[in-house]
Amino acid sequence: MEVGDQLCEAARIGDGDKVAAIIDAGADVTYFDTDGLTPLMHAAKQGHAAVVSRLLEAGAPWNALSPSNLSAGDFSMENGHQEAFEVLLNAGVQAELILGKIAIKANKKDDANGDYLEDRVTFSEDKLMDSSCKAIMMAWEKPLMEAHAKAVCSNGGHILNIGFGMGLVDTAIQQYNPVTHTIVEAHREVYDRMLRNGWGEKENVKIIFGRWQDVLPQLDSYDGIFFDTYGEYYEDMREFHQHLPRLLKTGGIYSFFNGLCGDNAFFHVVYCHLVSLELENLGFSTQLIPLPVKACLTEDVWKGVRQKYWQLDTYYLPVCQPSEFSG
């Protein structure tokens, strides 16, 4: 039996001493066996938290994926091993805070076109797509956008939305009759379509054309803010969060499309914890409200779409507010 297979077997049965001895002898902790599983995945699958910790300390990658696109964290979640899950979750969050491997690479629709604002877009009844047939926004998101609108409009007053897209969240916001409703949209075709559809004629609506980074001086302070851009990375949203203390009024509500890593349950949990922690460091508390979406995502939904940007059964809607107003 190869050394790597010996390590996998020791990890699977939870033999911590043997795992340590094999590692100390120079075994490769990144080894994949013939089933495509690493020692860390075997330990996580069986719930051996101490072995999981030892492998992580030795440099086992927390985010390695099996042939079925599952990480060690996914295996611990699927099998209900809470202690091993928490060890892996902490490792993932700490790694992302330092290295940001997921955050730097991924955004709402994962691998979105960086030239989106110069790209041609296509509108249909149930989707908005870029020229490479990647979905920018889809009609299945409507219940989510209605829930986001309800959250950010809960205090009434002045509302800001960054990113119009298909107008799903803005249509929902209008149902709450805000005092003012400011929309920032950076794509020329989307902006022109907004005007053709009468958004510029609504009494309480103010449309600002441009990238949010460029129009910040035109923004006031708001009772509710929603953020949902396409073609940007998590780093861009992180930058936007730096402006929240100025943009969000005392007692206001902030929310955002929580779609990073929507094709992997464990990575998504890591991301949820990461953004909550970063917002906490800025003085905001975040509540994640679970919304079931499985029934919305039939195979027909994705017809003609290049990639499924959301494959999870539950969507966690973030509701953020200054910490002194939470709870």
Disulfide bonds with the S-S distance in Angstrom:
none
